[in-house]
Every structure is written in C-alpha cells, then in structure tokens.
Amino acid sequence: MFQRSILLVVFCALITGSCRKEQPAATAAPNQPVYFSIKDFIRDQWKTFHGQPILITRYTTLEGNTDSATLSALNMQWSKLFKIFYETDISDPKFLGQYDFETFDEGLTQTRNFIYTARTPELYTQKLQIAADLVTRKIRTIYIETSKQSFWNTRSQKLLYAPMKVLMIHETNDPLIGSVKDLNIEYKFM
C-alpha cells in the first residue's frame, strides 16, 4: 500500500511537471548591465496618470511666433508624443557598450543623476540624463538630446520631461539648402 502511494505521488509529480509551460529564455544574463528604458517609463506614466482630468497648456513657437492652447489630457493625441520619446529608447541590448555612463549626487537639488552619452555621432540618442530624488527615488526630470544627420539635413532635438509639470520638445532642422527652422513645443501641466 505504501509503495502504491509513493508511485502515485511520483506519477502525479511527473505529469504535473511535464504539463508545465516552458519558460521563455532570458535575453540578458541576470547580472548584465541594462540601460534605462524610456518605453517602460512612458508606459508606467500612462498607467499612473491615464484617465485623470488634467488640463494642459500647450505653447508652440515656430520661427519666433508663439501660439497657445489649453487642452484636456483626456483628448490629447498622446501617440505622437509617445513616438517622439520611444525613438530615443536605448534599452535594447544592441546599445550595450555604445554609451558612456556616469552617475553623481547633486546636493543642491537633492537628486541622483544618471547620464548616458553616446560614444559615436551616428547614434540617434546622443545624451540621456535622468535626475531622481535622493530620498524617494522618483524621477524628477528626464532630458534627452538626439541628432540625425543626412546629406540633405541635420535634425536635432532636445526633450525634457518633468512628471506632471512640463514636457518640452525643441527641434532644429538645418537643411543643406535654406534656412534653419526651430520648433519649440511646451506642455505645462496645470
């Protein structure tokens, strides 16, 4: 009787173990360094603040002329803004080793700063700087510089996001022929 019980337990364990789904293989070793993910941060911000009735004032400046509008966060086309920031993401393992990394604490602002600087001018994201609160470790600001060069044009951006305070996009287009165009869009959260 005892042997049958043991055989039954072993048999159930084997069946249960064989029915288990195979775990997906990890893409990176557990202790391998990983760069900050803008995509994950945006998704987290969306989950945290989506659906809240927030008013935002948008200031658009093009060629020295400024226009403003008050918008509801519920009706904004967030996908365009997400796309701009998603393109700057450096968390893919293919970027490992292509950025210099430094970190330092800033006593005056009580932040810990993380800076990723591109090693080559060919990389789209040239600089990523993150400032996090020393006590709460919440991100206070994200600043990004991008650059894309072709024979016909050099396009650069400076992006700034301070959660629930301000989101800024400054874009400069410098064509081979013609004048430089500057576009500045600032979203201020009320």
N, C-alpha and C positions, 0 to 999 in steps of 0.2 A: 504494500500500500504506500509506504513511504517513498519507494523508488518511483512509483507511478506519479506521485505528487511532484517529485523533483523533475521527472521527464516532462510533465505538463507545464511546469513553470519555465523550463528551458525552451520548450517548444513555443510557448506564448512569447517569450523574450525574443526568439529568433524571428518569429512572424512580425512582431511589432517593430523590430529593428529593420527588417527588410522592407517594410512599408513606408519607412521614413523617407521624406523627400531629400534629395541630395542638396547639400548646402552649396550656394554659389561660391566659386573661388574668389578669394580676395584679390583685388587688383594691385594692392601695395602691401609690403611687409608691415607688420604691426608697428614697428619702431622706425619706419621710414619717414623722413620729413614730408610734410604736406603743406602746400601754400594755402593761404586764406581763400575761401570760396565766396566770391561776390554773389553767385547764384544762390547759394544756401542762405546767405544773409538776406537777400531780397525776399526769398520765399518765407523766411521767418518774419520779416517785417510785414509781409502781406497777411500771413496768418494772424499776427498780433493785432493789426490795425484795420483789416478789411471789414467793411460794413459800418464803420463809425462815421457819424455825420460831421465831418471836418470840413471847414471852409479853408480854401487856399487862394492866395492872391498870386497871380502869375504876372511877372513883368518881362516883356520881350523887348530887347533892344537890338535893332538891326541898322547898321550904318548911322549910328548916332540918334536914331528916332526910337522912342520908347512908347510902348503900348501896355496897358494893364487890363486885367480882367479878374473878377472874383469867380471862383469855381467851387463846385462841391466835389469832394473826394469820391463820392458815390458815382458821379457821372463822368469822371475823367477817363481818358484813354491811356491807362497805365501801361498797356503793352508796348507803346512806343518808347516810354521812358525805361521800362524793363530791358528792352532790346539794347538800348544805348549802354546800360550798365552790364548786361550779360556779356556783351562783346569784349569787355575788359577782364573777364574772369581768367585767372592764371592757375586755377586749382587742378587742371588736367595734369597727370603725371608727365606728359611730354614737356612741360615747362620746368620740371625739376632741374636745377643746376644752371638755369638761364637767367636767374636773378640773384643779385647780392641782397643779403638780408641783414638788417640791424635792428636792434631794439634798445630803447632807453627810457628812463623815467624822467618826467618833467615835473619838478616840484612846484613851480608856479601855478600850473594848471591842474596839478594832481592827476596826471594821465601817464599811462604807459603807452609808448609809441612804437609801432612796428612799421618798418619801411622796407619795401621791395623795390629795387632799382634794376632796370633791365641792363644786361651786360652788352647788348648789341642794339644799334638803332633800327634794326629790321623788325624787332618785336613791336606789336601794336601797343600793348600797355607798357609804357616807359617807366611809370612810377605809381606805386600804390602805397598810401600812407594811412594807417589806422591809428586813431587815438582812443584808448579805452580808459575809463575811470579806474583809478588805482584801488578804490575800495569796493565798488560794486561790480567792476569788470565789464560793465555795459559799454557798448561802443558809443562814443560821443560824436566822432566825425570820421568820415572816410573821404579821402582826397585821392583823385586819380588823374594822371596825365597820360594822354595817348598821342600817337603820331603814326600817320600812314602816308608814305611817300610814293609817288609815281612820277613818270616823266612829265606829265601834264599838270600835276597838282600836289601840294603838300597840305594835308588836313590834320590839324591838331585839336585836341580837346582838353579842357580842364574841368573835371567834375568834382562836385563837393556835395556830400550829404551829411547833415546833422539830423538824426532821427527826430521827427515831428517838429522840427524847427525850420530848416531850409534845405532846398535841393537846387543846386546851380549847375548849369551847363554853359560853358563858354567854348564856342567852336570858331576856329580860324581856318579859312580856306585861302591858300596862297597859290593862285594859278600861274602857269608859265607865262601866259599872256593875259593881261588885265590886272585889275587892282585887287588887293587883299580884301576879303569880306569877313567881318566879325559879326557873330551872332551870340547874344547872351540871353539866356532864359533863366529866370529865377522864380522859384516857387516858395512862397513863405506860408507856413502853416499857421493858422490863427488859433 
